[in-house]
Amino acid sequence: MTLNLEYEAEIELNLDYRSIITKVVEKALDLEECPYEVELNVILTDNEEIREINQTYRTIDAPTDVLSFPMIGYETPGDFDGLEEAQEDYFNPETGELLLGDIIISVEKVIEQAKEYGHTRERELAFLTAHSMMHLFGYDHMEENERIIMEEKQKKVLDELTIFR
């Protein structure tokens, strides 16, 4: 796995964010039974930067906690069958790794929401990473039945890592 991780925020989380993100990503890949080595980009930024990205890509002029930019157009969420048929679209030609997508997380929101929900920064960062990974696997939460499936999958990732509220 190639995890390109950039910490662009001036505010410090004061925790081992690289380790937390890595173990959540690896557990999510394992539970979704991803058959490939993957390449993934994660950026930790501040509210202003994520607000600008949110405005540009979603026309929402407000900061958000996490943004996900999947590279794969799944026919069915979490179904990796058939991706090799579009190898030039989904795989890095130099490494052969599946280009999963990009995750952008607001460090400020991690801190704010951990306090708001009464849990640790580690748990909030892990949750946002798990949530975003599910989006990168094609899951969504716009419809009630989709939301339930996605939330169950996120919870399973965190539970198996013993990261609780």
C-alpha positions in Angstrom: 0.0 0.0 0.0 1.2 3.5 -0.8 -0.3 6.0 1.6 0.6 9.6 0.6 -0.1 11.6 3.8 0.3 15.3 4.0 -0.2 17.4 7.1 -1.0 20.9 6.0 -2.7 22.3 9.1 -0.8 24.6 11.5 -2.8 23.2 14.4 -1.3 20.1 16.0 -3.5 17.1 16.8 -0.9 15.9 19.3 -1.3 12.2 18.4 0.2 9.7 16.1 -2.1 10.5 13.2 -0.1 8.5 10.6 -0.4 5.3 12.6 -4.2 5.8 13.3 -4.9 6.6 9.6 -2.8 3.6 8.4 -4.4 1.1 10.7 -8.0 2.3 9.8 -7.2 2.2 6.1 -5.7 -1.3 6.4 -8.6 -2.6 8.4 -11.1 -1.2 6.0 -9.3 -2.7 3.0 -9.2 -6.1 4.9 -12.9 -6.0 5.8 -14.0 -5.0 2.3 -11.7 -7.8 1.0 -10.0 -5.6 -1.5 -7.9 -7.9 -3.6 -5.4 -5.3 -4.6 -2.6 -3.2 -3.2 -3.8 0.4 -3.2 -2.6 3.9 -3.5 -4.4 6.5 -1.4 -3.9 10.2 -0.7 -4.8 11.7 2.7 -4.5 15.4 3.4 -5.0 16.8 6.9 -5.8 20.5 6.6 -7.7 23.3 8.3 -11.2 24.6 8.1 -10.4 27.4 5.6 -8.8 25.0 3.1 -11.5 22.4 3.4 -14.1 25.2 3.0 -12.5 26.2 -0.2 -12.4 22.7 -1.5 -16.0 22.1 -0.4 -17.0 25.3 -2.3 -15.2 24.3 -5.4 -16.4 20.7 -5.7 -19.7 20.7 -3.9 -20.7 24.4 -4.1 -21.1 24.5 -0.3 -19.4 27.5 1.2 -18.7 26.1 4.6 -16.1 23.9 6.2 -16.8 20.2 6.7 -15.1 17.5 8.6 -14.1 15.2 5.7 -14.3 15.1 2.0 -13.8 11.9 -0.1 -12.9 11.8 -3.7 -13.2 8.2 -5.0 -11.3 7.3 -8.2 -13.4 4.3 -8.9 -16.9 4.2 -10.4 -18.3 1.0 -8.7 -21.4 -0.6 -10.2 -22.1 -2.0 -6.7 -20.4 -0.6 -3.6 -17.3 -2.6 -2.5 -17.4 -4.8 -5.7 -13.9 -4.9 -7.1 -14.8 -7.4 -9.9 -14.1 -6.1 -13.4 -11.7 -3.3 -12.4 -8.8 -4.9 -14.2 -10.8 -4.6 -17.5 -10.3 -0.8 -17.1 -6.8 -1.1 -15.8 -5.6 2.2 -17.4 -8.4 4.0 -15.5 -8.0 2.6 -12.1 -4.4 1.4 -11.6 -1.1 3.2 -11.3 0.9 2.0 -14.4 4.2 2.3 -12.5 3.2 0.3 -9.4 0.2 -1.6 -10.4 -1.6 -0.4 -7.3 -5.3 0.4 -7.4 -5.9 4.2 -7.3 -8.5 4.3 -4.5 -8.8 8.1 -4.2 -8.3 11.1 -1.9 -9.4 11.9 1.6 -9.3 15.4 3.0 -9.8 15.8 6.8 -10.1 19.1 8.7 -7.9 18.9 11.8 -10.0 21.7 13.4 -13.1 19.6 12.9 -11.4 16.5 14.5 -10.7 18.6 17.6 -14.1 20.3 17.7 -16.1 17.1 17.1 -14.1 15.0 19.6 -15.0 17.5 22.2 -18.6 17.8 21.1 -19.2 14.1 21.0 -17.2 13.4 24.2 -14.6 11.1 22.8 -10.9 11.2 21.9 -9.3 12.9 19.0 -8.0 9.5 18.0 -11.5 8.1 17.8 -12.7 11.1 15.8 -9.8 10.9 13.3 -10.3 7.1 13.0 -14.1 7.6 12.5 -13.6 10.2 9.8 -11.0 8.0 8.1 -13.3 4.9 8.2 -16.3 7.0 6.9 -14.2 8.3 4.0 -12.9 4.9 3.2 -16.5 3.6 2.8 -17.1 6.5 0.3 -14.0 5.4 -1.6 -15.5 1.9 -1.8 -18.6 3.4 -3.3 -20.9 3.4 -0.3 -23.1 6.4 0.5 -25.6 7.6 3.1 -28.1 9.6 1.1 -30.8 6.8 1.3 -31.8 5.3 4.6 -30.9 1.7 3.6 -27.5 2.9 2.3 -26.9 4.8 5.5 -27.5 1.8 7.6 -25.1 -0.4 5.6 -22.4 2.3 5.6 -22.7 3.0 9.3 -22.5 -0.8 10.1 -19.3 -1.1 8.0 -17.7 2.0 9.7 -18.6 0.6 13.1 -17.1 -2.8 12.3 -13.8 -1.2 11.3 -13.6 0.8 14.5 -14.8 -2.1 16.7 -12.2 -4.5 15.3 -9.5 -1.9 16.1 -11.0 -1.5 19.6 -11.6 2.2 19.0 -14.7 3.0 20.9 -16.6 6.2 21.9 
